[in-house]
Amino acid sequence: MTIDRKRVLWQCRRALLELDLVLARFLERDFDRLDEETLADLEDLLRCEDHELWAMVNGSAPCAKERWRGVLGLLRQS
């Protein structure tokens, strides 16, 4: 399965400013280097509601799925 990178980029646009800023830095630094598996994990993670996603990114909530840990680690570096 091939992930549509343009669709994932569009899904990275968020209403929560803090999350939008983190995702913008992440995209600039890491997006072009993501393999298909990581891209699929990111796409799945982006289905979360903004406040739930922000809580996982900032560490105030635990990672909801084990497979998201790698992507969350990249986001936390942003």
N, C-alpha and C positions, 0 to 999 in steps of 0.2 A: 504494500500500500504506500502510495506517495502522498505526503502531506502537502497541502496547498499553502505555501509560504505567505502568499499575499493575504489569505484568509486569516492566518495566525497574526500577521502584522496588524490587521484591522481589529482583531480581538484584543490586542494589547492596548488599544485606546480605551482608557477607563475614566469614569466620572470622578473618582477619588484622586485628588491632586497628588498626594504622597505616592500612591501606587503608580500613577501615570509617570511621575518623575523617575521612579525606580525602573519601571519598564522601559522608558526611553533610553536611559543609560545602558541598561542591559542589552537592548536591541543594537545600539551603536557599537558596543564592545563585543558581544558574543553571537548575535543572531546568525551571521553568515557562516559561523563555524559549527552550528548545531547539526548533529547527525539526525537521521530519520526517527530513531527511537526517542531521543531527547526532545525533538520537535513534537512528537506525538504526546509525550508527557506534558510538555508546555501547553499544548492545545487542550488537553484534558484539564489541567490545572486552571486554565483561563475560563473554564465553565463555572468556576466558583463565583459567588457574589463578591463584590468589591471588599466589603468589610471583613468577610471570612478570609479572603485571599490576603488582605493587608495584615491581618493578625498572624497568619502563617509566615509571611515574609518578614515581619518585624520580630517574630519569635514569641509573641504573647499568647499564641495558640499552637498546639502541637501539629505536626504535619499529618493531614488526614489520611494520606495514602503513602505507603512506603516508596512507591515508584516516583513520587514527586520530590523526594529528598535531594536528588542531584540538581534539579532545576531550581528548587528553593535555595540551595547553596549558591548557585550562580547569581540569583536575584539578590541575595543578601550581600554579595560582593559589590553590588552597584551603588 
